[in-house]
Amino acid sequence: MEEKNINNLRVALVHDFLNQYGGAEKVLEALCEMFPKAPIYTLLYDKEKMQGKFSNREIHTSFLQKLPKFFRRRFKYFLPFLPTAPESFDLREYDLVISSSGAWSKGIITRLDTMHIAYIHSPMRFVWDYNEKYLRDERKEKLGFIIRPVLSYFRIWDKLAADRPDHIIANSKYTRSRIKKYYRRESEVIYPPVPSPPTPLPNTGEGGNKDYFLVVSRLSAYKKIDKAIEAFNKLELPLVIVGTGKEEKRLKKIAKKNIKFVGYQKDEKLPEIYENARAFIFPGVDDFGIAPVEAMMHGIPVIAIKDGGVVEIIEEGKNGEFFESAMPEVIADGVRRFCENEKNYEKNYIKQSVEKFNKERFKKEIIEYINSKL
């Protein structure tokens, strides 16, 4: 690419799906603030589920958007077509394309002189280190003889797709190590942005007097929310669960009366819920974990599995506690240890420990990275 000023670049943003709001979408929001004129290209856009998010943006969707709503909300019916969807985007008019990818969008095809920077939230989780667990957790072991060849096909495509970006950014050191192992590519770590809580913060919320533990998560199988529910069923301590997902019905069936589901909560309501929790529960292995950092920004300690990106965030005994595996008994033991040490946690220290993950730092590091590559 000939030398250009970043302010004069024609920029496009590419994102896997806009059909649920989570950590990856918060990264996209920050990129949108940085490039206010950049259109968004995404495989599917569900305006209803996005609750008004990105409604002021120019959004281009793939051919999958033309399918009837019944199929658009049931990925299994068009899974084999997903690799071709990002390849169908026409990105010829742009100088810089930034993809925000947990699976598909890094597979876009760009002009020879277009710079493609991929921000990788995770190598395609369900085809690499999670592949056999995926069959088990999704209760599809009986269909393994059909699904395993499909997963092999996706692994081949995913490796080829990961060769397409000119540069790769990882959202954590944990993700960087997985990119190195599965894609054989180097990447630079830029931690995702976590919005700072509003001030002043409300002093009342869900539960009122810090009498509950908290989960904020998509209700997906790999998040292991069922294991946290089983642990709190045994502990008989109050647990509030924020979020929606395809596991919701099953999770509600196994939860006892001490567990409360409050569904999707708007951004303006979440600070109140965080602020009034005793601790945040994080049972699943994730590549970073924006929700635990959000909790810490409110001075709330985190009780998490000792694996994945959260290991880079938690200082044991200072801003959180670890448990060794996502087994109900082990999670319960981690909660008991927290209760014994709860008085030793300092709210101000917890907040200070995660100041480095703020949104302004993310924007600054992304701009510096782009300038270094131009």
matplotlib code that plots the C-alpha trace (Angstrom):
import matplotlib.pyplot as plt

x = [0.0, 1.4, 1.9, -1.4, -2.7, -5.1, -7.7, -7.9, -8.4, -11.6, -12.4, -14.9, -15.7, -16.6, -18.3, -19.5, -23.1, -25.2, -27.9, -26.9, -25.0, -21.9, -18.2, -17.4, -20.1, -18.6, -15.3, -17.2, -18.9, -15.5, -14.3, -17.4, -16.6, -13.1, -14.4, -17.8, -18.2, -17.2, -19.9, -20.4, -20.5, -22.0, -23.3, -26.7, -28.3, -31.3, -32.6, -35.0, -32.4, -29.8, -32.2, -31.3, -27.6, -25.8, -29.2, -27.5, -24.9, -24.8, -25.0, -24.4, -25.5, -24.6, -26.9, -27.9, -30.1, -32.4, -33.3, -36.7, -36.5, -37.1, -33.8, -31.8, -32.4, -31.4, -27.8, -27.6, -29.6, -27.1, -23.9, -22.1, -22.8, -21.2, -17.7, -18.9, -20.8, -17.9, -16.2, -19.2, -18.7, -17.5, -14.8, -12.9, -13.5, -11.7, -8.1, -8.4, -10.7, -10.9, -12.6, -13.9, -13.8, -14.6, -15.1, -16.0, -15.3, -11.5, -12.3, -13.1, -11.4, -9.8, -7.9, -4.1, -3.5, -6.2, -4.9, -6.9, -6.4, -8.2, -9.1, -9.4, -11.7, -10.9, -9.9, -13.1, -13.8, -16.1, -13.7, -10.4, -9.8, -13.5, -14.6, -15.3, -16.7, -18.9, -20.6, -21.0, -22.1, -24.6, -25.8, -25.0, -22.8, -25.2, -24.7, -21.0, -20.5, -22.1, -20.8, -17.1, -16.5, -18.1, -15.9, -12.8, -14.0, -14.3, -10.9, -9.4, -11.3, -10.5, -6.8, -6.9, -9.1, -6.6, -3.9, -5.9, -5.5, -2.3, -2.1, -3.7, -4.5, -5.3, -7.7, -5.4, -2.2, -4.3, -5.8, -2.4, -1.1, -4.1, -3.6, 0.1, -0.8, -3.8, -2.9, 0.9, 0.8, 2.2, -0.2, -0.1, -2.2, -4.5, -7.0, -10.6, -12.3, -14.4, -16.6, -16.0, -19.1, -21.1, -20.6, -22.2, -23.3, -26.7, -26.7, -29.7, -30.3, -31.2, -31.2, -30.8, -28.1, -25.3, -27.0, -26.5, -23.8, -24.0, -23.6, -23.7, -23.3, -24.7, -26.5, -24.5, -23.3, -19.6, -20.1, -20.8, -23.6, -25.3, -22.3, -22.6, -26.3, -25.7, -23.1, -25.5, -28.3, -26.0, -24.9, -28.5, -27.1, -28.9, -27.6, -28.8, -28.3, -28.3, -28.5, -30.3, -29.4, -30.4, -29.6, -32.1, -35.0, -32.8, -31.1, -34.3, -35.5, -32.5, -32.4, -33.9, -35.7, -32.6, -31.6, -33.2, -33.1, -33.5, -32.9, -31.4, -30.7, -30.0, -26.6, -28.1, -29.4, -26.3, -24.2, -26.9, -26.9, -23.1, -22.8, -25.0, -23.5, -21.3, -19.1, -19.2, -19.2, -17.3, -17.3, -16.5, -13.1, -13.1, -10.5, -10.7, -13.9, -15.2, -18.0, -15.5, -13.6, -16.9, -17.6, -14.2, -14.7, -17.5, -15.2, -16.8, -14.4, -14.6, -14.7, -13.5, -12.1, -8.3, -8.0, -8.3, -7.8, -9.3, -5.9, -4.4, -6.9, -7.4, -4.9, -5.9, -6.9, -6.8, -9.5, -10.8, -10.6, -9.9, -11.3, -9.6, -12.4, -16.0, -17.4, -20.2, -18.4, -15.2, -17.1, -18.9, -15.6, -14.3, -17.4, -16.9, -13.2, -14.4, -16.9, -14.2, -12.0, -14.7, -13.8, -10.2, -11.2, -10.8, -13.2, -10.9, -8.0, -10.3, -11.3, -7.7, -6.5, -8.6, -8.2, -5.8, -8.7, -10.6, -12.0, -9.6, -6.6, -8.0, -8.6, -5.1, -3.4, -5.5, -4.6, -0.9, -1.0, -2.6, -0.1, 2.7, 1.5, 0.7]
y = [0.0, 3.4, 5.7, 7.4, 9.4, 7.3, 10.2, 9.9, 6.1, 4.6, 2.2, -0.7, -2.8, -6.5, -8.4, -12.0, -11.5, -8.7, -10.9, -10.7, -8.2, -9.3, -8.5, -8.8, -6.2, -3.8, -4.0, -3.2, -0.2, 1.2, 0.7, 2.5, 5.5, 5.6, 5.4, 7.1, 7.0, 3.3, 1.0, -2.4, -5.6, -8.6, -12.0, -11.5, -8.5, -9.0, -5.5, -6.8, -8.7, -5.9, -3.6, -0.5, -1.1, 0.1, 1.3, 4.6, 2.8, 1.8, -2.0, -4.4, -8.1, -11.2, -13.3, -15.2, -12.2, -13.1, -16.4, -16.7, -15.7, -19.3, -20.3, -17.2, -18.0, -21.7, -21.8, -25.5, -25.4, -23.3, -24.0, -25.4, -22.1, -19.9, -19.9, -18.5, -15.6, -13.4, -14.2, -12.6, -9.1, -6.5, -4.6, -3.3, 0.4, 0.4, 1.2, -0.4, -3.2, -4.2, -7.5, -8.3, -12.1, -15.0, -17.3, -16.1, -12.5, -12.9, -14.9, -11.8, -11.3, -7.9, -6.1, -6.6, -3.0, -3.1, -3.6, -6.1, -6.1, -8.9, -8.4, -12.1, -12.7, -16.5, -19.0, -20.8, -22.4, -25.2, -26.8, -26.6, -27.2, -27.4, -29.8, -32.9, -30.9, -29.2, -32.5, -33.4, -30.0, -29.5, -33.1, -34.1, -37.1, -39.4, -37.3, -37.3, -39.5, -36.6, -33.6, -34.7, -34.5, -31.1, -29.9, -31.1, -29.1, -26.0, -26.6, -26.5, -23.4, -21.7, -22.2, -20.9, -18.0, -17.0, -16.6, -13.8, -10.9, -8.8, -8.4, -10.0, -8.6, -11.0, -9.9, -11.6, -13.5, -16.7, -16.0, -15.1, -18.6, -20.3, -18.2, -19.4, -23.0, -23.4, -20.7, -20.7, -16.9, -14.2, -11.6, -8.6, -8.3, -5.4, -6.0, -5.2, -2.0, -2.1, 1.0, 2.8, 2.8, 6.0, 8.4, 8.8, 5.2, 4.2, 2.7, 0.4, -2.5, -6.1, -7.6, -4.2, -5.0, -6.9, -10.2, -11.9, -13.3, -12.4, -13.9, -11.8, -13.9, -15.3, -18.4, -20.8, -24.3, -23.4, -20.7, -23.5, -21.5, -24.9, -25.8, -22.5, -23.1, -26.6, -25.1, -22.5, -25.1, -26.8, -23.6, -22.3, -18.7, -16.2, -16.0, -13.4, -14.4, -11.6, -12.7, -14.7, -17.6, -21.0, -22.6, -20.4, -22.9, -25.8, -23.6, -22.4, -26.0, -27.0, -23.9, -23.8, -20.8, -19.1, -18.4, -15.5, -15.0, -11.3, -11.7, -9.0, -5.8, -2.4, -0.7, 1.9, -0.8, -3.0, -0.7, -0.9, -4.7, -4.9, -2.4, -4.4, -7.8, -9.5, -11.2, -12.1, -15.8, -16.8, -20.6, -21.0, -20.8, -17.7, -16.0, -12.7, -12.1, -8.5, -9.1, -9.9, -6.7, -4.8, -6.3, -5.2, -1.7, -1.5, -2.8, -6.3, -9.3, -12.2, -15.9, -17.6, -20.8, -20.7, -20.9, -18.8, -15.0, -14.3, -15.5, -12.3, -10.2, -11.8, -11.3, -14.0, -12.7, -9.1, -8.7, -12.3, -16.0, -19.0, -22.5, -25.2, -26.7, -26.1, -28.8, -27.8, -29.0, -27.1, -23.9, -24.2, -24.5, -21.4, -19.5, -20.7, -19.5, -16.1, -15.9, -16.5, -13.8, -11.4, -8.7, -8.5, -7.2, -3.5, -2.0, 0.8, -1.6, -3.8, -0.8, 0.3, -3.1, -3.0, 0.7, -0.4, -2.0, 1.2, 2.3, 5.2, 3.0, 0.5, 3.3, 4.7, 1.3, 0.5, 3.8, 3.3, -0.2, 0.9, 3.8, 1.3, -0.8, 1.9]
z = [0.0, -0.9, 2.1, 3.1, 6.0, 8.1, 8.0, 4.2, 4.1, 2.8, 5.7, 6.0, 9.1, 8.9, 11.7, 11.8, 12.9, 14.3, 15.9, 19.6, 21.8, 23.6, 24.0, 20.3, 19.5, 22.1, 20.2, 17.0, 18.7, 19.6, 16.0, 14.8, 17.1, 15.6, 12.0, 12.0, 8.2, 7.8, 6.7, 8.4, 6.5, 8.3, 7.5, 9.2, 10.8, 13.2, 14.0, 16.6, 18.6, 18.4, 20.4, 18.3, 18.4, 15.2, 13.8, 12.7, 10.6, 7.0, 7.2, 4.3, 4.7, 2.9, 0.7, 3.9, 4.9, 2.0, 3.5, 5.4, 9.1, 10.1, 8.5, 9.5, 13.2, 12.8, 11.8, 11.5, 8.2, 6.3, 8.2, 5.1, 3.3, 5.9, 4.5, 1.2, 2.8, 3.8, 0.5, -1.4, 0.0, -2.6, -0.7, -3.8, -3.0, 0.4, 1.4, 4.8, 6.0, 9.7, 10.4, 13.9, 13.8, 16.1, 13.1, 9.6, 8.8, 8.6, 5.4, 3.3, 0.0, -0.6, -3.4, -3.6, -2.4, 0.3, 3.8, 5.8, 9.6, 11.5, 15.1, 16.3, 19.3, 19.0, 16.4, 15.3, 18.7, 17.8, 15.2, 17.0, 20.7, 21.5, 18.7, 20.7, 23.6, 21.1, 20.2, 23.9, 25.1, 22.3, 22.9, 19.3, 19.9, 18.0, 14.9, 15.2, 12.1, 10.1, 12.0, 12.3, 8.5, 8.4, 11.2, 9.3, 6.3, 8.5, 9.9, 6.4, 5.4, 8.7, 8.3, 4.7, 5.8, 8.5, 5.8, 4.1, 6.6, 6.1, 9.9, 12.9, 16.3, 19.2, 22.0, 24.7, 25.2, 25.4, 22.0, 20.6, 21.6, 20.0, 16.8, 16.7, 17.3, 14.8, 12.2, 12.5, 12.4, 14.6, 16.2, 18.4, 21.6, 22.0, 24.8, 24.0, 25.2, 28.3, 28.8, 32.1, 34.4, 34.7, 37.7, 40.0, 40.2, 41.5, 45.0, 44.7, 42.4, 41.8, 45.3, 47.1, 49.7, 48.0, 48.8, 45.4, 43.2, 39.5, 36.0, 32.9, 29.8, 26.6, 27.6, 25.3, 26.2, 26.2, 28.8, 31.4, 33.1, 33.9, 36.2, 38.0, 38.5, 39.9, 42.3, 43.6, 43.8, 46.4, 48.1, 48.3, 47.8, 45.6, 42.0, 39.4, 35.7, 33.1, 29.4, 26.8, 24.5, 23.2, 26.6, 28.5, 28.7, 29.8, 32.4, 33.9, 34.3, 36.4, 38.5, 42.0, 43.5, 44.7, 41.1, 39.2, 35.4, 34.4, 30.7, 28.5, 30.3, 28.7, 29.2, 31.5, 33.8, 34.0, 36.2, 38.9, 38.7, 38.9, 41.7, 44.0, 43.5, 46.0, 43.4, 39.7, 38.6, 35.5, 34.9, 31.2, 29.4, 27.3, 25.2, 27.2, 29.2, 28.9, 31.5, 34.4, 33.6, 33.6, 37.1, 38.4, 37.1, 39.6, 42.3, 42.2, 42.7, 40.2, 40.9, 37.8, 36.3, 36.2, 32.4, 29.3, 29.1, 32.5, 34.0, 32.6, 34.5, 38.0, 40.8, 43.2, 46.6, 45.4, 42.7, 42.5, 43.2, 41.0, 40.9, 38.9, 36.8, 35.9, 38.1, 40.4, 43.6, 42.6, 41.8, 45.1, 46.9, 45.1, 46.3, 49.9, 49.8, 48.5, 51.4, 53.9, 52.4, 51.3, 53.9, 52.6, 49.1, 48.6, 46.1, 45.0, 44.3, 42.2, 40.1, 39.7, 38.6, 35.4, 34.4, 31.7, 29.8, 29.1, 25.7, 25.2, 25.6, 23.0, 20.5, 21.0, 20.5, 17.4, 15.8, 16.6, 15.2, 12.0, 11.5, 12.1, 9.3, 6.7]

ax = plt.figure().add_subplot(projection="3d")
ax.plot(x, y, z, "-o")
ax.set_aspect("equal")
plt.show()
